[in-house]
Amino acid sequence: MTLPTRMRAACIRATGGVEQIELGELPVPQPGPTDVLVRLLASSVNHVDLFVRSGACRTHAPLPFVIGRDLVGTVAAVGPGVHAFASGHTVWCNSLGHDGRQGVHPGADYAVVACDRPYPLPAGVQPQAAATVLHTAATAWLGLVREARASAGETLFLEGGGGGVGSAVLQMAQAMGLRIVASAAADDEARCLAPGAGAVFDYRRADLHHAVRRACHDGIDIWRDTRGRNDFARWLPLLNPKARIVVMSGLQRRNPALPVGALCTRDIRLCGFAICNASATDLARAAKAINRLLAAGGLASRVGATFTLAQAAQAHAAMASGRVGGRILVLP
């Protein structure tokens, strides 16, 4: 197959607001000896894309830089050292647009991916359906498995079950056999119950603490807050000895009260992580779990808006507004 020499690209030449996103043309990147060139079929917008574009997340970004972690696409070419993939294979990746790796969304028609970072898309899974869960599902896996070392039968209290990451945590926790109690907006209660939460409470209710305590009558083994409130003083008393707290949001939060004594005397672990720091090995392990759930139909998300690649700035603005009720899908 003859490849084009130029491609559409939405990129930045300096960090800042959405006005920094430029739509134009760039040369089609050439795969190195152990690289895979992938043609975009579908992508999505994640908060980390906004952080990289704005400069809030400092990372090596050779300019002009194409932002965007997630990619579902078709292999267009491979380097001579690549044997796991061939032209025509449908693959996915969720670790672009960071640490010097050029992105694909909302950026470009093609992306070069090191051969240890794409994964085969299971047969029968639609690219558009997969694109909206790749980042959130990996974030869910890292927190539950790598950080919290969750085991079947344990009780998870999840704050923010209605969002993208929260929904993925619910679905993955159910597949792992955890007992789930969650908080969410009232409008999201039914969606949280569907993936398997045993109890869901409106996070705005005045007696939320008492409701969660009654629902978690044997205590909480894992507390995960996707809303970034990190209210340690409120929830620590409900945690069991050797419980794990998973912190992965709240970039702008400063100095929340942390009762250190309660952590130390009860062997409670505080685990903080960012998916951007995950190794290729970690992501490959997560990908196996994600593919199992995708193939079984056990991983899905709600699409709140769809944009084209040419609408990159609008897609970023929509994510930043916080008013999109679901994931943001991007198509070529």
C-alpha positions, 0 to 999 in steps of 0.5 A: 500500500502506498502511504500519503506523505502528508496528513492532517494534524491538530497540534500545538507549538506552545502550551496554553489555552485551546487557542494554541491548537492549530489545524494544518498538515504535517508529514506522515511519520515514518516508523522506525525499525521497531515501530508500528504506523497506525491509521486513526479510526477513533479516539477520545479526549481525556483530562490529561490531554488538557493538562499537557496542552495547558502545561499543567502536566509538565512532560517532554513535548517536542514541538510541534506536538500532537496531543492525545493518548488514545487510539484505535486504528488500522496498522498501515506499516511496520518496521522490519523488527516488528513481528507481532503486527502486520498491515491491516490489523486493528489495534489500540493504544492508550499511552501516546501524547506524553513523554515525547511520544507524539499523540494522535487525538485530537491530532492526526490521521496517523501515529507512530507507536513503539511495538510494545504499546499497541494491543490487538482489538478483540474480534467483534469489538467496534473501534468507536466503542473501544476508544472511549474506555481505553484510558479510563479502564487502564486507570481503573486497573492500575488503581485496583490491581497494581496499587490496591491489590484488590481481592474478591470479597473486599469492600470498595467505597468509590466516590464519583461512580458516574464519571468516565473513570468511576464507571470503569472502576465499577465495571472492573471491580464487579468483574473482580468480585468486589462488594461495591458501594458508591456515591454519584450524582442523583442522575447517575444512580441507575447507571452506577447500579447497572455495572454492579454497585450494591448501593449508590448514594447521592453525594449531595445528601446531608447524611452521606457519611451515615448512609455509607457507614450503614452500607459498609457495616463491615468496614471499607477495605479500599477507598477510591475518590475519582472526584478529587475531594480526598476528604481523609478526616471524613472517611478514614474512621470507616476504613478497616485495618490494612485498608488502601486509599487510592488517590488519583485526582484533585490536581488543584487541591491543596493541604487536605487534612490528613490524620497521619496517626490513623494511617500508621496505627492501623496499617492503612496505605495511601497510594497515589498514582498517575497513569502517565507514569505507568510503564509499558509492562504495567500497561500491557498487563492492564491491556490483557484485562481490558481485552478480556472485558471488551471481548466479553461485553463487560466494558462500556461507556456513555458517549456524551459528544462526538467531534471530528479531528478538525474540531480539536479545539471544540473537543478540548473546550467541551471537556474543560467545560465539565458539561458533557454528560459522558465521554468525548469521542473523536472520529477522523 
